[in-house]
Every structure is written in structure tokens, then in C-alpha cells.
């Protein structure tokens, strides 16, 4: 077994450690192991209707073992984070702005809220602002991609598991390292969009990207989540391509 798969994960409801999560505001929970000094921070963004605190509970053992803090967020305005909800509203209404290959995001209060929380935690000396990563699932993964690429000065790494869309506000060159994972049998979000279109677009933008394709549906697997965590812990510098399965040659072949 690859060493990075040994990063501890826990099912929801597992026995907690000594430190406790703190609710910073409605829909925002912060967890820091009982360590001194500013720690790297992983921002968690769940999918539609998901709760950030549930996501946090599953990753607390990893945070304890690897000495990083967690900021887990839940959408406060509807079932998704705002830029993603607005994209789908525009798309379903047939607005031209959402019909381009790589539409521009229209960020709302969620972005301002996240940036304010990062500033608060950094100002209190609880996090290292130079070591902040994003990890999102499904629509939360789409939001992580959009937010991270739009703010390369804020986020060192971005991990999107089974993302749905890629709304872009980013110039070419530089920016956070990106980890993507998607199941080939996903019936909610197209596998090929992530495996073929997103990875190609990120390469054009000059973003270092690692892609993990797996046999499964719309889900987070231990391998995908473990790879995302090691990507964050290493600052996007640990080569994972030899340890995980990427896209198969047939995945992106013309139909």
C-alpha cells in the first residue's frame, strides 16, 4: 500500500480527539489540533445540501496526525455556494454568459465570507496564510476550483472531487496546484468533463494538475480523498502520478 494512503480518515461519529471544533459563525466551523503556532489550513466545501461539520469530522484524525487546521463551511444561501448556483441559474435560463466554454464566475457573499474568515484566523495567529488549501466535493469542488483559480494569492492548493463545472476568472501562468478526482460511472457530473476538458484547460492556464480517475460513481473514495490530502500536505509538490490511476487513453478518445 502506498504510504500516502495511510493518512488517517474516520467515519462520521468516530471518537473525537482532545481538541474540539469551534463554530465561528453560522455554517462555519474551525478545528485546530492542540498545537502551538500558526498551522496550514484546509478549507472544506461540501456538495449540494452537505454540511461542513460532517466533512470536518471525517478529516479530524488526518488533521491531528499531520498538524493542520480545518475550516469547514456550509452554504448559507440555498443548497450550493453562490457562484455555482448562479451559474446553473444562468445556464438554465439560456443566458449567453453561461453558454461559453469557460464562463466567468459571478461571486457573491460566499467569497467575501471565506476571505473574511481567512483574514480573521490569520490575524489571530491560528493559521499560516501562505499554506491554505481548498478541498471540495461535487458542487463544492466546482466552487473550490473557481475560487482558488480566481485568488491565487490566497490558496496554495486546490482539490476538487467529482466537480461539475469550471467557472473561470484566471489569467495564464502561475496559481495554485490542482488535484482532481472523478469516477468513470458518475451519473450526476460528467467524468469526461473533468478527465479531458478541465485538465486540458488547466494545462493551458499553466496550472500544475494531478488527475485521478477511478471506477465508481459520484462519490469520495479513500484513494481520492487520501490523494487530495497528500497534495495539500505537500503543497502540491509531491508527485502522485505514479501512485494513483489517472485518465485511461480510451477515456478521452473521440466518440
TORLOTI-377170 format. One record per residue: x, y, z of N, C-alpha, C in turn; residue in three letters. Coordinates in pm, whole numbers, plus 50000, padded with zeros to 5 digits. Each point is the difference from the previous one (the first is absolute). Layout:
nx, ny, nz, cax, cay, caz, cx, cy, cz, code
X, Y, Z, X, Y, Z, X, Y, Z, ALA
...
REM end
This chain:
nx, ny, nz, cax, cay, caz, cx, cy, cz, code
50085, 49880, 50000, 49915, 50120, 50000, 50088, 50124, 50000, UNK
49966, 50097, 49917, 50076, 50125, 49996, 49992, 50070, 50134, UNK
50110, 50064, 50039, 50007, 50061, 50133, 49895, 50108, 50019, UNK
49967, 50073, 49893, 49906, 50112, 50018, 49860, 49951, 50029, UNK
49971, 49871, 49970, 49868, 49946, 50033, 49984, 49978, 50150, UNK
50110, 50010, 50074, 49993, 49980, 50143, 49959, 50125, 50075, UNK
49976, 50111, 49930, 49947, 50119, 50066, 49868, 49963, 50065, UNK
49983, 50019, 50132, 49881, 49951, 50067, 49874, 50074, 49957, UNK
49897, 49925, 49975, 49867, 50054, 49976, 49908, 49933, 50102, UNK
49886, 50060, 50025, 49908, 49942, 50097, 49858, 50012, 49952, UNK
49916, 49902, 50029, 49858, 50014, 49970, 49937, 50103, 50092, UNK
49891, 50061, 49953, 49929, 50096, 50083, 49955, 49931, 50128, UNK
50019, 50065, 50113, 49962, 49940, 50127, 50115, 49929, 50070, UNK
50120, 50002, 49940, 50115, 49937, 50063, 50036, 50074, 50128, UNK
50072, 49931, 50088, 50040, 50059, 50126, 50088, 50122, 49976, UNK
49961, 50119, 50051, 50079, 50121, 49974, 50127, 50004, 50083, UNK
50093, 50088, 49956, 50121, 50024, 50076, 49975, 50100, 50111, UNK
50107, 50052, 50059, 49986, 50092, 50112, 49950, 50137, 49956, UNK
50050, 50050, 49888, 49956, 50131, 49952, 49858, 49991, 49946, UNK
49927, 50111, 50003, 49861, 50002, 49955, 49982, 50104, 49890, UNK
49912, 49973, 49903, 49968, 50101, 49900, 49930, 50120, 50064, UNK
50020, 50116, 49941, 49938, 50123, 50048, 49916, 50059, 49888, UNK
49877, 50040, 50032, 49915, 50065, 49900, 50035, 50148, 49998, UNK
50055, 50046, 49886, 50039, 50140, 49987, 49880, 50088, 49968, UNK
49908, 49946, 49922, 49876, 50067, 49964, 49909, 49894, 49943, UNK
49879, 50038, 49962, 49908, 49901, 49945, 50058, 49936, 49874, UNK
50009, 49868, 50001, 50051, 49929, 49884, 50150, 50002, 49984, UNK
50074, 50038, 50103, 50147, 50004, 49993, 50059, 49942, 50128, UNK
50070, 49887, 49988, 50059, 49933, 50115, 50151, 49989, 49981, UNK
50073, 50029, 50106, 50146, 49999, 49997, 50053, 49896, 50097, UNK
50100, 49926, 49954, 50064, 49900, 50086, 50150, 50013, 49989, UNK
50066, 50000, 50115, 50146, 50004, 50003, 50048, 49900, 50104, UNK
50094, 49912, 49964, 50056, 49909, 50100, 50063, 50078, 50114, UNK
50022, 49933, 50108, 50058, 50066, 50118, 50149, 50025, 49978, UNK
50029, 50093, 49908, 50137, 50034, 49965, 50020, 50150, 50017, UNK
50124, 50039, 50020, 50033, 50142, 50011, 50039, 50054, 49863, UNK
49971, 50128, 49978, 50044, 50067, 49878, 49899, 49990, 49888, UNK
50031, 50073, 49893, 49911, 50005, 49883, 50017, 49873, 49917, UNK
49889, 49937, 49966, 50002, 49873, 49928, 49952, 50018, 49856, UNK
50039, 49909, 49911, 49936, 49997, 49868, 49850, 49980, 50018, UNK
49922, 50051, 49906, 49854, 49993, 50010, 49942, 49935, 49876, UNK
49909, 49904, 50021, 49924, 49940, 49892, 49855, 50045, 50010, UNK
49950, 50065, 49896, 49862, 50048, 49995, 49916, 49894, 49930, UNK
49893, 49954, 50067, 49915, 49894, 49949, 49868, 50055, 49949, UNK
49961, 49959, 49879, 49877, 50045, 49938, 49919, 49878, 49956, UNK
49888, 49971, 50067, 49920, 49882, 49965, 49918, 50022, 49874, UNK
49937, 49892, 49955, 49913, 50007, 49883, 49862, 50051, 50035, UNK
49909, 49993, 49905, 49864, 50053, 50016, 49933, 49944, 50125, UNK
49954, 50090, 50087, 49929, 49959, 50120, 50089, 49942, 50108, UNK
50131, 49992, 49976, 50091, 49941, 50098, 50031, 50095, 50115, UNK
50050, 49944, 50108, 50037, 50077, 50118, 50151, 49997, 50020, UNK
50056, 50118, 50014, 50143, 50008, 50019, 50048, 49928, 50124, UNK
49919, 50003, 50107, 50043, 49936, 50124, 50012, 49848, 49985, UNK
49917, 49939, 49913, 50014, 49856, 49976, 50131, 49969, 49927, UNK
50032, 50083, 49903, 50126, 49988, 49926, 50118, 50012, 50097, UNK
49990, 50097, 50089, 50107, 50024, 50098, 50022, 49877, 50088, UNK
49891, 49942, 50050, 50013, 49886, 50091, 50075, 49885, 49935, UNK
49978, 49978, 49870, 50066, 49890, 49931, 50150, 50022, 49986, UNK
50043, 50127, 49999, 50141, 50031, 49977, 50077, 50041, 50125, UNK
49933, 50003, 50114, 50069, 50038, 50123, 50120, 49911, 50033, UNK
49991, 49867, 49984, 50119, 49918, 50029, 50119, 50036, 49912, UNK
49973, 50032, 49874, 50109, 50041, 49910, 50061, 50131, 50046, UNK
49916, 50094, 50043, 50050, 50129, 50050, 50087, 49980, 50124, UNK
49957, 49911, 50089, 50079, 49973, 50120, 50135, 49937, 49964, UNK
49997, 49907, 49906, 50122, 49927, 49965, 50099, 50085, 49921, UNK
49948, 50091, 49916, 50086, 50076, 49911, 50016, 50146, 50040, UNK
49941, 50039, 50112, 50016, 50135, 50056, 49952, 50109, 49904, UNK
49874, 49993, 49961, 49941, 50111, 49926, 49862, 50031, 50057, UNK
49956, 50123, 49978, 49870, 50045, 50046, 49897, 49984, 49888, UNK
49872, 50002, 50038, 49891, 49984, 49904, 49899, 50113, 50019, UNK
49956, 50058, 49891, 49886, 50091, 49998, 49896, 49936, 49911, UNK
49890, 49956, 50059, 49895, 49931, 49926, 49879, 50092, 49984, UNK
49954, 50013, 49878, 49893, 50095, 49969, 49878, 49928, 49944, UNK
49884, 50054, 50032, 49874, 49955, 49940, 49940, 50118, 49924, UNK
49935, 49975, 49885, 49935, 50110, 49928, 49893, 50065, 50088, UNK
49996, 50131, 50001, 49901, 50071, 50081, 49883, 50051, 49917, UNK
50016, 50001, 49868, 49896, 50056, 49914, 49960, 49893, 49898, UNK
49906, 49912, 50038, 49960, 49893, 49911, 50087, 49878, 50019, UNK
49992, 49906, 49905, 50067, 49873, 50015, 50144, 50000, 49956, UNK
50045, 50105, 49929, 50137, 50004, 49948, 50064, 50134, 50033, UNK
50132, 50005, 49981, 50069, 50127, 50014, 49964, 50089, 49881, UNK
49998, 50130, 50020, 49928, 50090, 49911, 50043, 50000, 49855, UNK
50129, 50002, 49973, 50042, 50007, 49860, 49949, 49882, 49920, UNK
49992, 49882, 50064, 49955, 49879, 49931, 49850, 50004, 49980, UNK
49925, 50040, 50103, 49855, 50016, 49983, 49970, 50098, 49887, UNK
50070, 50112, 49997, 49974, 50101, 49898, 50034, 49948, 49861, UNK
50106, 49920, 49990, 50033, 49943, 49870, 49884, 49916, 49947, UNK
49947, 49911, 50084, 49892, 49914, 49954, 49873, 50079, 49972, UNK
49973, 50103, 50078, 49885, 50086, 49971, 50014, 50065, 49863, UNK
50120, 50051, 49971, 50025, 50062, 49870, 49992, 49898, 49888, UNK
50056, 49883, 50024, 50003, 49897, 49897, 49859, 49955, 49964, UNK
49918, 49974, 50102, 49864, 49953, 49976, 49914, 50108, 49936, UNK
50034, 50127, 50024, 49925, 50110, 49940, 50049, 50033, 49860, UNK
50107, 49933, 49955, 50051, 50022, 49865, 50076, 50129, 49983, UNK
50051, 50057, 50110, 50075, 50125, 49988, 50135, 49974, 49932, UNK
50040, 50087, 49908, 50124, 49977, 49923, 50124, 49985, 50087, UNK
50005, 50070, 50114, 50119, 49997, 50084, 50031, 49859, 50051, UNK
49898, 49916, 50010, 50019, 49864, 50050, 50016, 49899, 49889, UNK
49994, 50044, 49875, 50007, 49907, 49888, 50139, 49988, 49940, UNK
50095, 50081, 50047, 50136, 49987, 49952, 50066, 49876, 50056, UNK
50110, 49959, 49939, 50070, 49882, 50048, 50050, 50020, 50144, UNK
50048, 50119, 50030, 50055, 50028, 50133, 49943, 50133, 50049, UNK
49876, 49998, 50051, 49934, 50125, 50041, 50067, 50064, 50120, UNK
49973, 50128, 50018, 50054, 50074, 50113, 49911, 49980, 50122, UNK
50059, 49982, 50118, 49918, 49987, 50121, 49945, 50134, 50044, UNK
49885, 49997, 50064, 49944, 50119, 50063, 49996, 49971, 50150, UNK
50112, 50028, 50066, 50010, 49970, 50141, 49909, 50092, 50081, UNK
49943, 49943, 50105, 49914, 50078, 50089, 50056, 50001, 50141, UNK
49909, 49994, 50097, 50039, 50015, 50140, 50088, 49886, 50051, UNK
49989, 49883, 49940, 50080, 49887, 50050, 50150, 50029, 49987, UNK
50042, 50058, 49889, 50142, 50032, 49985, 50044, 50101, 50106, UNK
49924, 50105, 50017, 50036, 50102, 50100, 50006, 49939, 50140, UNK
49907, 49910, 50026, 49995, 49934, 50130, 50126, 49916, 50023, UNK
50042, 49923, 49901, 50117, 49914, 50014, 50126, 50084, 50018, UNK
50015, 50104, 49919, 50119, 50086, 50011, 50006, 50066, 50136, UNK
49884, 50045, 50051, 49997, 50064, 50132, 50040, 49902, 50110, UNK
49955, 49875, 49989, 50036, 49900, 50100, 50150, 49969, 49995, UNK
50056, 49993, 49880, 50145, 49977, 49988, 50078, 50114, 50064, UNK
49957, 50123, 49974, 50068, 50116, 50059, 49990, 49997, 50153, UNK
49883, 49962, 50049, 49980, 49994, 50145, 50092, 49896, 50064, UNK
50005, 49880, 49943, 50082, 49893, 50057, 50149, 50032, 49990, UNK
50040, 50061, 49889, 50140, 50040, 49985, 50035, 50109, 50100, UNK
49909, 50097, 50018, 50024, 50108, 50094, 50010, 49952, 50143, UNK
49932, 49891, 50032, 50005, 49943, 50135, 50119, 49906, 50017, UNK
50080, 49984, 49894, 50118, 49915, 50008, 49972, 49851, 50001, UNK
49882, 49960, 49954, 49962, 49859, 50005, 50036, 49923, 49873, UNK
50019, 50071, 49889, 50031, 49933, 49874, 50116, 50071, 49932, UNK
50067, 49926, 49913, 50104, 50057, 49915, 49935, 50037, 49867, UNK
49982, 50129, 49970, 49928, 50039, 49879, 50069, 49960, 49871, UNK
50128, 49962, 50008, 50072, 49956, 49880, 49980, 49851, 49973, UNK
49928, 49931, 50091, 49981, 49855, 49986, 49853, 49964, 50014, UNK
49917, 50060, 49915, 49856, 49976, 50002, 49961, 49920, 49877, UNK
49923, 49895, 50020, 49952, 49919, 49889, 49849, 49989, 50001, UNK
49943, 49971, 49883, 49856, 49979, 49985, 49976, 49854, 49964, UNK
49897, 49941, 50059, 49958, 49864, 49966, 49848, 49998, 49994, UNK
49946, 49969, 49881, 49855, 49998, 49985, 49953, 49876, 49927, UNK
49876, 49962, 50027, 49937, 49885, 49934, 49879, 50046, 49921, UNK
49984, 49947, 49878, 49886, 50027, 49914, 49990, 50151, 49972, UNK
49886, 50063, 50031, 49990, 50144, 49978, 50101, 50075, 50087, UNK
50031, 49945, 50117, 50105, 50060, 50082, 50135, 49992, 49932, UNK
50022, 49895, 49921, 50122, 49989, 49922, 50005, 50103, 49889, UNK
49886, 50022, 49936, 49992, 50104, 49897, 50032, 50136, 50059, UNK
49947, 50025, 50120, 50024, 50129, 50064, 50146, 50013, 50042, UNK
50058, 49890, 50048, 50142, 50003, 50038, 50087, 50036, 49880, UNK
49972, 49939, 49885, 50076, 50032, 49878, 49984, 50147, 49963, UNK
49877, 50046, 49999, 49971, 50137, 49958, 50065, 50101, 50093, UNK
49983, 49979, 50131, 50053, 50093, 50099, 50152, 49997, 50003, UNK
50057, 49881, 49997, 50145, 49988, 50008, 50071, 50062, 49882, UNK
49947, 49979, 49880, 50064, 50055, 49881, 49983, 50151, 49992, UNK
49890, 50051, 50055, 49978, 50144, 49999, 50084, 50073, 50104, UNK
50050, 49925, 50099, 50077, 50062, 50109, 50129, 49923, 50026, UNK
50092, 50001, 49904, 50125, 49924, 50017, 50087, 50052, 50114, UNK
49975, 50123, 50042, 50076, 50055, 50112, 49951, 49948, 50135, UNK
49884, 49937, 50001, 49939, 49953, 50124, 50014, 49849, 50021, UNK
50009, 49925, 49892, 49994, 49855, 50012, 50119, 49936, 49930, UNK
50070, 49914, 50074, 50117, 49933, 49945, 49962, 49875, 49922, UNK
49896, 49930, 50044, 49955, 49879, 49932, 49848, 49999, 49989, UNK
49950, 49928, 49901, 49856, 49980, 49981, 49978, 49853, 49968, UNK
49904, 49937, 50067, 49960, 49863, 49969, 49850, 49997, 49975, UNK
49960, 49946, 49886, 49859, 49990, 49963, 49968, 49853, 49972, UNK
49910, 49943, 50080, 49959, 49862, 49985, 49863, 49996, 49934, UNK
49990, 49936, 49885, 49875, 49991, 49923, 49938, 50137, 49974, UNK
50078, 50096, 49949, 49943, 50133, 49974, 49904, 49996, 49882, UNK
49915, 50104, 49991, 49902, 50004, 49893, 50031, 50100, 49892, UNK
50037, 50122, 50039, 50027, 50105, 49903, 50131, 50069, 50036, UNK
50046, 50079, 49907, 50128, 50070, 50016, 49977, 50143, 49954, UNK
49965, 50089, 50093, 49979, 50140, 49965, 50130, 50074, 50028, UNK
50050, 50068, 49901, 50138, 50046, 50001, 50011, 50151, 50007, UNK
50089, 50046, 50085, 50040, 50140, 50003, 50149, 50000, 50033, UNK
50079, 49957, 49904, 50143, 49981, 50027, 50081, 50026, 49875, UNK
50113, 50065, 50016, 50092, 50018, 49890, 50092, 49881, 49987, UNK
50079, 49999, 49896, 50091, 49888, 49977, 50126, 50014, 50085, UNK
50054, 49885, 50042, 50126, 49999, 50072, 49983, 50016, 50150, UNK
50072, 49916, 50076, 49997, 50010, 50145, 49869, 49951, 50059, UNK
49984, 50024, 50129, 49878, 49959, 50067, 50016, 49871, 50075, UNK
49893, 49959, 50070, 50009, 49883, 50087, 50014, 49870, 49923, UNK
50063, 49902, 50066, 50004, 49865, 49946, 49863, 49935, 50017, UNK
49959, 49919, 49904, 49864, 49946, 49998, 50002, 49848, 50000, UNK
49913, 49942, 50083, 49977, 49855, 50003, 49855, 49975, 49964, UNK
49975, 49912, 49904, 49865, 49965, 49957, 49980, 49850, 50013, UNK
49880, 49958, 50041, 49965, 49858, 50003, 49856, 49986, 49954, UNK
49973, 49893, 49922, 49864, 49982, 49948, 49977, 49853, 49968, UNK
49877, 49953, 50025, 49962, 49863, 49971, 49950, 49984, 49857, UNK
50042, 49895, 49935, 49964, 49979, 49859, 49851, 49971, 49981, UNK
49934, 49955, 50105, 49857, 49966, 49990, 49911, 50107, 50062, UNK
50054, 50118, 50022, 49923, 50109, 50061, 49883, 50037, 49910, UNK
49879, 49992, 50054, 49880, 50034, 49923, 49949, 50140, 50033, UNK
50064, 50070, 50091, 49959, 50136, 50036, 50085, 50105, 49930, UNK
50130, 49980, 50001, 50091, 50094, 49937, 50086, 49922, 49899, UNK
50016, 50050, 49879, 50070, 49925, 49895, 50148, 49976, 50032, UNK
50039, 49874, 49994, 50140, 49964, 50022, 50091, 50064, 49895, UNK
49960, 49996, 49874, 50086, 50050, 49893, 50027, 50149, 50014, UNK
49905, 50073, 50054, 50022, 50144, 50016, 50120, 50026, 50090, UNK
50010, 49922, 50109, 50113, 50017, 50090, 50128, 49940, 49942, UNK
49990, 49874, 49954, 50119, 49927, 49956, 50063, 50060, 49875, UNK
49916, 50054, 49912, 50050, 50045, 49870, 50001, 50152, 49987, UNK
49883, 50063, 50020, 49989, 50144, 49976, 50067, 50083, 50110, UNK
49970, 49968, 50127, 50055, 50082, 50108, 50151, 49989, 50008, UNK
50052, 49878, 49991, 50145, 49983, 50008, 50071, 50072, 49886, UNK
49941, 49994, 49880, 50061, 50068, 49886, 49998, 50151, 50019, UNK
49888, 50053, 50049, 49990, 50144, 50022, 50098, 50047, 50106, UNK
50013, 49923, 50107, 50095, 50036, 50106, 50143, 50001, 49948, UNK
50031, 49907, 49912, 50134, 49998, 49940, 50025, 50125, 49918, UNK
49898, 50044, 49925, 50012, 50123, 49921, 50024, 50120, 50091, UNK
49933, 49999, 50116, 50015, 50110, 50096, 50132, 49993, 50077, UNK
50077, 49895, 49979, 50128, 49987, 50068, 49992, 49951, 50142, UNK
49887, 49935, 50035, 49985, 49947, 50136, 50052, 49857, 50007, UNK
50085, 49968, 50097, 50039, 49861, 50019, 49879, 49919, 50047, UNK
49968, 49891, 49931, 49878, 49925, 50031, 50030, 49851, 50008, UNK
49942, 49935, 50098, 50003, 49855, 50014, 49856, 49951, 49988, UNK
49977, 49899, 49916, 49865, 49946, 49984, 49997, 49853, 50041, UNK
49898, 49964, 50077, 49978, 49861, 50041, 49864, 49954, 49950, UNK
49999, 49903, 49910, 49877, 49939, 49955, 49981, 49866, 50067, UNK
49877, 49969, 50039, 49975, 49873, 50070, 49871, 49938, 49951, UNK
49988, 49871, 50022, 49879, 49927, 49963, 49899, 50016, 50112, UNK
49903, 50087, 49980, 49901, 50029, 50102, 49909, 50111, 49953, UNK
49909, 50042, 50086, 49902, 50101, 49964, 50029, 50135, 50062, UNK
49893, 50068, 50041, 50011, 50134, 50057, 50029, 49985, 50149, UNK
50127, 49989, 50033, 50037, 49965, 50136, 50143, 50044, 50030, UNK
50030, 50004, 50130, 50137, 50020, 50045, 50055, 49865, 50043, UNK
50109, 49959, 49939, 50063, 49873, 50035, 50119, 50025, 50093, UNK
50040, 49899, 50078, 50119, 50018, 50084, 50124, 50037, 49920, UNK
50016, 49942, 49881, 50117, 50033, 49919, 49995, 50144, 49952, UNK
49883, 50043, 49950, 49987, 50138, 49953, 50017, 50101, 50111, UNK
49937, 49973, 50115, 50011, 50092, 50112, 50141, 49999, 50058, UNK
50061, 49882, 50008, 50138, 49993, 50048, 50096, 50072, 49909, UNK
49980, 49986, 49868, 50083, 50073, 49905, 49985, 50150, 50013, UNK
49874, 50046, 50020, 49975, 50143, 50018, 50069, 50052, 50125, UNK
49997, 49922, 50107, 50064, 50043, 50124, 50152, 50008, 49986, UNK
50060, 49900, 49936, 50145, 50004, 49982, 50042, 50112, 49906, UNK
49915, 50030, 49903, 50025, 50113, 49910, 50005, 50129, 50081, UNK
49904, 50016, 50092, 49997, 50118, 50086, 50119, 50004, 50096, UNK
50025, 49888, 50067, 50107, 49995, 50100, 50136, 50032, 49938, UNK
50022, 49955, 49878, 50128, 50024, 49933, 50005, 50133, 49927, UNK
49893, 50077, 50008, 49996, 50127, 49927, 49993, 49981, 49850, UNK
49947, 49886, 49956, 49989, 49971, 49857, 50130, 49954, 49938, UNK
50102, 49975, 50082, 50133, 49967, 49948, 50029, 49850, 49998, UNK
49918, 49922, 50070, 50027, 49855, 50000, 49947, 49938, 49872, UNK
50084, 49932, 49922, 49951, 49935, 49877, 49914, 49880, 50035, UNK
49876, 50001, 49953, 49906, 49893, 50031, 49965, 49916, 49878, UNK
50047, 50043, 49883, 49958, 49933, 49877, 50036, 49852, 49997, UNK
50111, 49963, 50064, 50041, 49859, 50000, 49929, 49918, 50106, UNK
49923, 50068, 50088, 49935, 49930, 50110, 49849, 49990, 49984, UNK
49944, 50073, 49907, 49856, 49995, 49976, 49974, 49979, 49852, UNK
49882, 49949, 49968, 49964, 49983, 49860, 49948, 50131, 49945, UNK
50049, 50039, 49884, 49952, 50121, 49934, 49892, 49967, 49899, UNK
49991, 50081, 49897, 49905, 49973, 49892, 50057, 49890, 49909, UNK
49915, 49910, 49958, 50041, 49898, 49904, 49998, 50059, 49860, UNK
50078, 49943, 49913, 50008, 50052, 49863, 49863, 50002, 49934, UNK
49917, 49902, 50031, 49867, 49992, 49939, 49901, 50100, 50057, UNK
50031, 50057, 50119, 49905, 50090, 50065, 49972, 50124, 49916, UNK
50102, 50053, 49936, 49986, 50126, 49927, 50005, 49981, 49849, UNK
49986, 49876, 49955, 49997, 49974, 49856, 49873, 50056, 49940, UNK
50008, 50048, 49877, 49883, 50055, 49932, 49895, 49891, 49984, UNK
49873, 50040, 50022, 49891, 49904, 49984, 49974, 49970, 49853, UNK
REM end
